[in-house]
């Protein structure tokens, strides 16, 4: 006889189930993931780049496993840096300040016995130690970019100190912490706030091309909303430390990927990986072609009379053909057999 729904045992909390299963899953399948994931991620990076640029090379990518692994390493480094910057601020504040014996004992003593009052006090603690200072650090960066872009570096060095002092004093008053605790908080929070400042800068830099495509009326609201959204995500990562490192790393991975995707860092990985490997996605000062290729009128392709292409975007430059986008009034993608390319002069970083 089929058991009624009301007689069945309740399901466990989804987050708790994942936290319990996560270590066992890694122990059972970690080695397989370590072997299979890098080449699959590298292949995915290349395929996404080819799809966006509407071409596919004439060779089998799996013949060049080193390229797949190199692309995966670049992708892991870019996204991993965002995840680390999302996890470190909360981890540092938790272990350098909140979890120290004096502060931990005083905060535990300040917690009321009533469940509702205790819940409100916990959220006040999270607000004062994590979310509010994180958000204010990001808003300070946005204010600096809007009002005085030239002072951005000075803002990044000095603003975290002021934020740390302000919220250190607020924490000391609210939870009756020991004397000079606000200086301990400022000292413990300075490096995390610097890391957070770099994270906000990375997110804003990656988001600006997307924001500029929107109507002007949306520019400032989105610009001011980004620090609040990122601060909320980093705060959730920080709260994971109350449940231990497993929870903190799991939340950090999930919300770090969200931050990377939200900012555009994740979507730019294919272009940055291909460019980092020198295979494409870069600007060429000049490309010299074989005269045999220029025995007819090719000016409509942007090829000059001396059989050269100047100031051209190189989409792909590996294999049997080179894929280009000449600087023309009408966008055009040109594929030229590599045997007709004599030389290619790539622009340096300083020329871009």
Number of C-alpha atoms within 10 A of each C-alpha: 3 4 7 7 8 7 7 8 7 8 7 9 8 8 11 11 11 14 16 12 11 14 12 11 11 12 9 10 10 12 10 10 11 10 10 10 13 20 21 15 18 26 20 16 24 22 16 16 23 17 11 10 13 9 15 13 15 10 11 8 15 12 9 10 14 13 19 21 18 18 28 25 17 19 23 17 13 18 19 17 15 26 26 16 21 32 30 20 25 29 22 19 23 21 12 15 21 19 16 11 9 13 20 15 13 14 20 10 12 15 16 14 10 8 10 9 11 14 14 13 18 14 12 16 17 16 16 18 24 24 23 17 21 29 22 17 26 29 20 20 26 23 15 18 15 12 11 12 13 10 12 18 13 10 20 22 14 12 20 26 20 13 20 25 19 16 21 25 17 15 20 19 14 15 18 15 20 12 10 11 19 21 16 16 24 23 18 20 29 23 18 22 28 20 19 27 26 17 22 27 19 16 22 22 14 19 18 15 11 13 16 11 10 10 8 10 8 12 15 12 10 13 18 16 15 21 26 19 14 25 24 19 21 28 25 20 27 27 18 20 20 12 10 10 13 15 22 22 20 17 25 29 20 14 24 26 19 17 24 24 15 18 22 20 22 18 15 17 24 24 20 21 24 22 18 15 13 14 18 22 21 21 22 20 15 16 19 18 21 14 15 9 14 17 10 9 10 13 12 11 16 20 18 15 14 10 18 19 22 18 17 19 19 23 25 25 20 15 13 13 18 21 21 23 19 22 15 11 7 8 9 13 16 15 15 15 12 15 13 16 17 12 12 17 13 18 14 11 7 5 8 7
